[in-house]
Amino acid sequence: MPLSPSHRSASRPRVTLARGCSPWLAPTVLTAAACTALTRRSGKWALAAVPASALSAGMLWFFRDPERAIGQGRVISPADGVVQSIDAWPDGRTRVAIFMSPLNVHVNRAPLPGTVTSVEHVAGGFVPAFNKDSDRNERVVWHFDTELGDIEMVQIAGAVARRIVPYLPAGTKVEQGERIGLIRFGSRVDTYLPAGVEPGVQVGQKTTAGVTRLDRD
């Protein structure tokens, strides 16, 4: 039996555009629209309209922000991407680094419910996020007060991603999986699991923000 329009729409996840995309998206779309309109006067404008339209379509894809059914687990992934490394830290914590390619969703989500205790911007470079020296890149350091104690999460800009847009200020209460910020284009997101919490993912594993569990029982 075919689904009714209401059932079809309910079965599809709603996709919106990420907050903070306007400075990049608006000029691109306006340029494409203007070039397309000018093709009516001269076909030569198609030489500009075609690539401008393709770039606009790419931007719409890059800045998509789909709704997600939040996953189960004490700590869930804050980013779409691939687990780049899992490192034991001297203080007993474990860092799970997730590399985000330009094709991933760029909106990051809260790994646990709690309260944002600090949001600190740290100036730095812009080497590729998969480079070991990317620890010195431009970044935003988040701290959350959670049931597991203090949780640190770091958004790291890459060679292309040169702007990190936090959505929330310190003092904000967040739900697990709630949107907290945007990194424009590819980059990296590090989550520090507290001492005693074992990682439940492996290097090379794909993750989905708000869905993939990072810890294990």
N, C-alpha and C positions, 0 to 999 in steps of 0.2 A: 504494500500500500504506500503510495507516495506521501512524503511529508508535506504538511501544510506550510505556507510561507513562515508562519510564526514558529513552527517547530524547527524549520531549517535555520532560521536566524538564531534560535536559542541554542542550537547545537554547535554553532561556530563561535570561536573565541573572538570577542570584540577587539579590534586593533585601532589604537589612536596614535597620535604623534607625540613624541616625547617633549616635555617642557624643556625649554632652553634651546630648541632647534631653530627658532625664528631667524637669528642673525645669519645663519648659513642657508636656510631653506628659502626664505622670502626673496632675497635678491635673485637666486637661481630660478625660481618659478616665474618671477616677474620678467626676467630676461628672456626666458623661453616663450612666455606669452607674447611679449613685444615682437620678438623675431618671427613668431608664427603669424602674427597679425600683418607684419610687413611683407610676408610672402605673397599677399594678395596684390601688392603693388609691383613686386618684382620677384621672380622665381629665384633670383640670386640669394635672397635672404634665407632660402632653404639650407644653404651651406652653413648658416649659423643656427637656424632653428632646429635642425636635426640633432646636433650634438648638445645644444642647450636643453632640449626636451629629454634627451637620454640622461643628461646629468641630473635634471630635476627628478626623473623617475628613480635614479639611483639614490638621491637624497631622501626621497620619500621612503625608500626601502631601508636605508641606513637608520633613519630616525623613527622607525615603527616602534610602538610600545604596546604589545599585546597584553590582554588580560590573562592572568594565570590562576589556576587552582593551586593554592599554596600547599607544598609538600609536607610530609611528616618528619619529625626529627628535632633534636635539641638545637642543632646548628644547620641551617640550610645555605646553599650557595647564594652569594650576593650578586653573582655575575654569570652571564652566558659565556661559554668558552671552553677551553681545554686546560686541565690541570697541568701546569708547567713544571712545578716542583713541590715537594713536601719536605720541609726541613725542620729538624729539631732545633729549638732555640736554647741558649744557655740558661735561661730562667725557667725552663721546663715546659714552655709553650711549644706548639707546633705551628709553623707557618704553612698555609696552603695557598700557593700562588696560582691564579687562574689567568691565562692569557686570552684576551679578547681580540679577535680579528675584526677587520672592517665589516665583515659580513654578519657579525653577531649583533643582537640587540644591545644597545649601549646603556640602557637604564639599569642602574644597580639597586639592589633591594636589601633591607635589613636582615642580617642573618639570624637574629633572635629578637624576641619582644623585649622591650625595656625602655630606658631613657637615654637619649643622647646627652652625654656629659661634656663632650668637647668636639669641635670641628675645626681643625687647624690646617691652614694652607701653608705648604712649605715650598719655596721656590727651588728650582733646579733645572736640569738639562732636559733634553728631548731625544735621547738615544732610543733605538727600537726597544719595545717593552720586553722582548725575549732575550735581550742582552743582559749579562750579569751586572753591568754597570747601571742598569735602569733603576737600581735602588736609590740612585742620586737624582732621579728625574723629578720634574714638577709633580707634586702629589698633594692629596688631601687626606689627613689622618683623622679617622673617626674613633671615638671611644663610646661604648655603650655600657650602662649599668644594667646587668641582667641577672637572672637567677643563677647563672654560672659565675657571677662576678664580673669584673671588667673584661670586655671584649674589644679588641682593637681590630679595625679594618682600614686598609689603606687603598685609596684609588690612585693609580700611578699613570701619568700621561706617557704616551709613546712618541715615536717620531712623527706621526701624523696627528695624533690627538694632542692638541695644545690648549685645551680648555676643559676644565673640570667644573661642573655646575652642581654644587650642593643644593638640595631642595629644602633642607631643614636646618634650623639653628640649634645650638646647645639648649638643653632644657625640654626639648620636645619628646613626648612619649610616642613610641612607635610599636606597631604590631609586627610580628614576624612576616617577612615577605613584603612589607610596605616599601614603596618607592622612596629612595632617599637621595638620589642624585644621578647625574648623567656625565659620561665621559664621551666627548665627541670623537668618533672614529675609534680605531683600535688602540688597545692599551692593556693594563694589567690590574687585577684587584687581588690583594692579599688579605687573608683572614687568619688571625692568630687564635688557634684553639687553646684554651687554658690547660694548665698542667693537669694530667689525669684524664683528659679527653682524647681518645684515640681517633685518628682520621679514618673515615669510612670510604674514601675515594683513593684512586691510584693515579700515578703520573700517566698522562695520555688520555685519561677519561674525560668525556664531554660532560659539561655541566649546564644546567638551566637555572637561571636566577629565580629564586623563590620556590624551586621545585626539588632540586637535587640535594640530598642529605650529605653533609660533609663529615659528620661524626658517626660513630657506631657505638652500640651498647657494650 
